[in-house]
């Protein structure tokens, strides 16, 4: 598995939204309102979620606990404690190079392929994602539609960078595109959808869907109590959040790629 070698700066979320030129004003307005609905206008530098999880791979399903942590918009870590052992997924761009790593219960590990390091590192909490990630993000408003039976506002994001990737890699815009679906009433995110890719084939798309529901107020924030990750239409990670902590001063070392 290849490491990702395109520089991405660490950006800490503040109270304002600064996006690249070309963003749709209506998309910016909805993104700003969505962030405010989740944060109450409070800045967030890091987040920690604890909860229970069901991990499914093929015909095997395991239950256990989950610990989700994120620092800024480019550092994230998911640690699962399951019946077969521990699993982890880490994203780290603190050195200016965006990397990803997975660790399995049998002590094996590997790196995310280059093409899988362009979408949001903090996929489990959109506050620290492309809805508010900084001046390189372009947002477009694609209109009101329905998603999973609910009325939603559809926003699409991509990273606007002049980096030229070597063939056969698609463009940065293609690899970084994310679709956000915001509840039409509350503007809380109900889903985000993007493409992953096989390690050896960056041109083949594998749809990934993250669903957010059962929002609850915690420490002045509004967080999803239920987070589900679908891989090619199949539920792979099903999490119930039991507690959340913000701005606790998480160490960057927690997200170091070995």
C-alpha positions as a printed NumPy array, in Angstrom:
array([[  0.   ,   0.   ,   0.   ],
       [  1.346,   3.373,  -1.   ],
       [  1.856,   6.344,   1.255],
       [  0.335,   9.649,   0.197],
       [  2.884,  12.273,  -0.779],
       [  0.856,  15.43 ,  -1.441],
       [  1.237,  18.063,   1.274],
       [ -1.874,  19.014,   3.259],
       [ -1.535,  21.611,   6.054],
       [ -3.008,  21.08 ,   9.497],
       [ -5.944,  23.458,   9.933],
       [ -7.609,  24.032,  13.283],
       [-11.279,  24.965,  13.174],
       [-12.125,  28.467,  14.297],
       [-15.41 ,  30.319,  14.42 ],
       [-15.322,  31.562,  10.823],
       [-15.576,  29.73 ,   7.519],
       [-12.945,  30.571,   4.89 ],
       [-13.35 ,  28.767,   1.585],
       [-11.651,  28.867,  -1.77 ],
       [-12.929,  31.224,  -4.411],
       [-15.634,  29.597,  -6.502],
       [-17.793,  28.344,  -3.635],
       [-21.53 ,  28.783,  -4.049],
       [-22.894,  31.441,  -1.607],
       [-25.951,  29.298,  -0.886],
       [-23.748,  26.299,  -0.144],
       [-21.617,  28.443,   2.174],
       [-24.726,  29.652,   3.985],
       [-26.031,  26.13 ,   4.546],
       [-22.597,  24.889,   5.642],
       [-22.282,  27.733,   8.137],
       [-25.749,  27.058,   9.544],
       [-25.011,  23.334,   9.776],
       [-21.796,  23.944,  11.711],
       [-23.633,  26.364,  14.026],
       [-26.372,  23.786,  14.619],
       [-23.744,  21.289,  15.791],
       [-21.458,  23.619,  17.748],
       [-23.695,  26.445,  18.965],
       [-21.022,  28.786,  17.596],
       [-18.298,  27.373,  19.845],
       [-14.879,  26.651,  18.277],
       [-13.681,  23.047,  18.399],
       [-10.041,  21.991,  18.216],
       [-10.443,  18.322,  19.165],
       [-13.16 ,  15.774,  19.893],
       [-13.421,  12.381,  21.596],
       [-16.363,   9.982,  21.224],
       [-16.863,   6.788,  23.237],
       [-19.478,   4.138,  22.512],
       [-20.408,   0.64 ,  21.448],
       [-19.819,  -0.831,  18.01 ],
       [-20.684,  -3.692,  15.708],
       [-17.992,  -4.425,  13.116],
       [-19.009,  -6.521,  10.106],
       [-16.644,  -7.997,   7.522],
       [-18.271, -10.426,   5.115],
       [-20.241, -12.984,   7.115],
       [-18.391, -12.169,  10.352],
       [-19.851,  -9.685,  12.826],
       [-18.239,  -8.678,  16.12 ],
       [-19.327,  -6.378,  18.904],
       [-17.276,  -4.27 ,  21.275],
       [-16.412,  -0.698,  22.16 ],
       [-15.248,   2.196,  20.025],
       [-13.063,   5.217,  20.751],
       [-13.106,   7.979,  18.117],
       [-10.687,  10.9  ,  18.37 ],
       [ -9.888,  13.832,  16.116],
       [ -7.562,  16.82 ,  16.284],
       [ -8.219,  19.609,  13.824],
       [ -9.373,  18.591,  10.366],
       [ -6.53 ,  16.29 ,   9.353],
       [ -5.898,  14.033,  12.37 ],
       [ -8.257,  11.194,  13.286],
       [ -8.199,   7.824,  14.961],
       [-10.755,   5.03 ,  15.364],
       [ -9.9  ,   2.34 ,  17.929],
       [-12.152,  -0.715,  18.192],
       [-11.962,  -3.224,  21.025],
       [-13.651,  -6.363,  19.638],
       [-14.046,  -9.999,  20.609],
       [-11.197, -10.97 ,  18.247],
       [ -8.9  ,  -8.18 ,  19.44 ],
       [ -8.185,  -4.548,  18.645],
       [ -8.568,  -2.749,  15.326],
       [ -7.47 ,   0.798,  14.519],
       [ -7.605,   3.261,  11.647],
       [ -5.421,   6.384,  11.786],
       [ -5.156,   9.472,   9.591],
       [ -2.265,  11.906,  10.073],
       [ -1.116,  14.945,   8.099],
       [  0.881,  16.759,  10.769],
       [  4.112,  16.526,   8.759],
       [  2.492,  18.058,   5.668],
       [  2.026,  14.641,   4.086],
       [ -1.397,  13.023,   4.478],
       [ -1.074,   9.404,   5.576],
       [ -3.382,   6.61 ,   6.673],
       [ -2.72 ,   3.365,   8.503],
       [ -4.767,   0.375,   9.639],
       [ -3.928,  -2.113,  12.397],
       [ -5.598,  -5.537,  12.744],
       [ -6.034,  -7.919,  15.724],
       [ -3.316, -10.289,  14.435],
       [ -0.765,  -7.474,  14.761],
       [ -0.666,  -6.957,  11.   ],
       [ -0.815,  -3.404,   9.673],
       [ -0.685,  -1.484,   6.431],
       [ -0.907,   1.958,   4.912],
       [ -3.824,   3.566,   3.107],
       [ -3.259,   3.844,  -0.615],
       [ -2.543,   7.322,  -1.967],
       [ -5.966,   7.653,  -3.567],
       [ -7.713,   7.031,  -0.235],
       [ -6.144,   9.961,   1.619],
       [ -7.921,  12.84 ,  -0.116],
       [-11.349,  12.734,   1.561],
       [-12.062,  13.939,   5.104],
       [ -9.929,  12.381,   7.814],
       [-12.627,  13.142,  10.401],
       [-15.409,  11.227,   8.658],
       [-17.339,  10.654,  11.908],
       [-17.917,  14.329,  12.843],
       [-18.555,  16.749,   9.947],
       [-17.738,  19.78 ,  12.107],
       [-14.073,  18.91 ,  11.543],
       [-14.503,  18.072,   7.875],
       [-14.965,  19.789,   4.553],
       [-18.016,  21.714,   5.761],
       [-15.525,  23.952,   7.586],
       [-12.062,  22.814,   6.526],
       [-10.549,  26.007,   5.185],
       [ -9.552,  28.032,   2.14 ],
       [ -8.801,  25.115,  -0.207],
       [-12.357,  23.72 ,  -0.072],
       [-14.918,  24.578,  -2.747],
       [-18.599,  24.04 ,  -1.905],
       [-21.467,  23.766,  -4.387],
       [-25.193,  23.72 ,  -3.684],
       [-26.951,  20.977,  -5.654],
       [-30.489,  21.654,  -4.422],
       [-33.101,  20.079,  -2.18 ],
       [-33.72 ,  16.368,  -2.58 ],
       [-34.574,  13.274,  -0.524],
       [-32.069,  10.949,   1.096],
       [-33.062,   7.821,   2.999],
       [-36.649,   9.063,   2.908],
       [-35.955,  12.504,   4.388],
       [-35.942,  15.959,   2.796],
       [-32.367,  17.227,   2.659],
       [-30.21 ,  20.027,   1.285],
       [-27.473,  18.606,  -0.94 ],
       [-24.008,  20.187,  -0.79 ],
       [-20.936,  18.913,  -2.6  ],
       [-17.336,  19.704,  -1.682],
       [-13.933,  19.187,  -3.229],
       [-10.375,  20.317,  -2.547],
       [ -9.056,  22.896,  -4.989],
       [ -5.321,  22.269,  -5.347],
       [ -2.998,  22.718,  -8.316],
       [ -1.162,  19.463,  -7.562],
       [ -0.745,  17.327, -10.679],
       [ -0.964,  13.638,  -9.822],
       [  0.891,  11.104, -11.988],
       [ -1.13 ,   8.854, -14.325],
       [ -3.317,   6.89 , -13.887],
       [ -4.364,   8.885, -10.828],
       [ -7.554,  10.936, -11.201],
       [ -7.465,  14.627, -10.329],
       [ -7.382,  15.924,  -6.753],
       [-10.889,  17.28 ,  -7.329],
       [-12.213,  13.844,  -8.282],
       [-10.482,  12.057,  -5.399],
       [-11.575,  14.593,  -2.773],
       [-15.242,  15.048,  -3.752],
       [-17.749,  14.527,  -0.908],
       [-21.534,  14.836,  -0.989],
       [-23.176,  16.137,   2.198],
       [-26.887,  15.731,   2.878],
       [-28.252,  18.147,   5.496],
       [-31.655,  17.737,   7.095],
       [-33.884,  20.346,   5.434],
       [-35.332,  21.421,   8.785],
       [-32.414,  21.375,  11.212],
       [-29.516,  21.395,   8.686],
       [-27.805,  18.734,  10.79 ],
       [-25.882,  16.303,   8.54 ],
       [-27.778,  13.097,   7.841],
       [-25.184,  11.572,   5.518],
       [-21.912,  12.106,   3.71 ],
       [-20.951,  10.07 ,   0.642],
       [-17.611,   9.712,  -1.128],
       [-15.581,   7.19 ,  -3.086],
       [-12.806,   4.915,  -1.882],
       [-10.632,   2.98 ,  -4.301],
       [ -8.842,  -0.391,  -4.443],
       [ -5.195,  -0.195,  -3.444],
       [ -3.987,  -1.027,  -6.941],
       [ -6.638,   0.802,  -8.953],
       [ -7.274,   4.508,  -8.281],
       [ -9.732,   4.721, -11.203],
       [-12.286,   2.284,  -9.745],
       [-14.789,   3.827,  -7.332],
       [-16.076,   2.094,  -4.206],
       [-18.968,   4.074,  -2.694],
       [-18.691,   4.856,   1.03 ],
       [-21.658,   6.278,   2.941],
       [-21.629,   7.644,   6.482],
       [-25.062,   8.069,   8.083],
       [-25.684,  10.285,  11.127],
       [-28.82 ,  10.109,  13.274],
       [-30.195,  10.32 ,  16.827],
       [-28.502,  13.656,  17.547],
       [-28.145,  14.501,  21.233],
       [-26.973,  17.634,  23.103],
       [-23.682,  17.141,  24.964],
       [-21.66 ,  19.926,  26.624],
       [-23.284,  22.615,  24.527],
       [-22.727,  20.696,  21.277],
       [-25.113,  18.577,  19.237],
       [-23.569,  15.262,  18.245],
       [-24.82 ,  12.212,  16.321],
       [-25.698,   9.431,  18.741],
       [-25.734,   6.88 ,  15.938],
       [-23.033,   6.685,  13.244],
       [-23.046,   4.043,  10.516],
       [-20.447,   3.448,   7.822],
       [-21.462,   1.593,   4.671],
       [-18.924,   0.113,   2.29 ],
       [-20.3  ,  -0.526,  -1.202],
       [-23.831,  -0.545,   0.197],
       [-23.067,  -2.966,   3.043],
       [-23.076,  -1.821,   6.668],
       [-19.542,  -2.344,   7.997],
       [-19.332,  -0.177,  11.142],
       [-22.371,   0.557,  13.347],
       [-21.648,   2.812,  16.335],
       [-23.722,   4.162,  19.224],
       [-22.063,   7.154,  20.895],
       [-22.428,   7.176,  24.685],
       [-20.214,  10.158,  25.576],
       [-18.408,  13.029,  23.888],
       [-15.645,  15.404,  25.01 ],
       [-14.355,  18.539,  23.322],
       [-11.209,  20.682,  23.439],
       [ -9.418,  18.409,  25.898],
       [ -5.976,  19.048,  24.425],
       [ -5.415,  15.764,  22.602],
       [ -1.765,  15.099,  21.811],
       [ -0.648,  15.042,  18.189],
       [  1.36 ,  11.955,  19.051],
       [ -1.885,   9.954,  19.294],
       [ -2.21 ,  10.169,  15.527],
       [  1.363,   9.411,  14.516],
       [  1.747,   6.951,  11.657],
       [  4.413,   4.335,  12.362]])
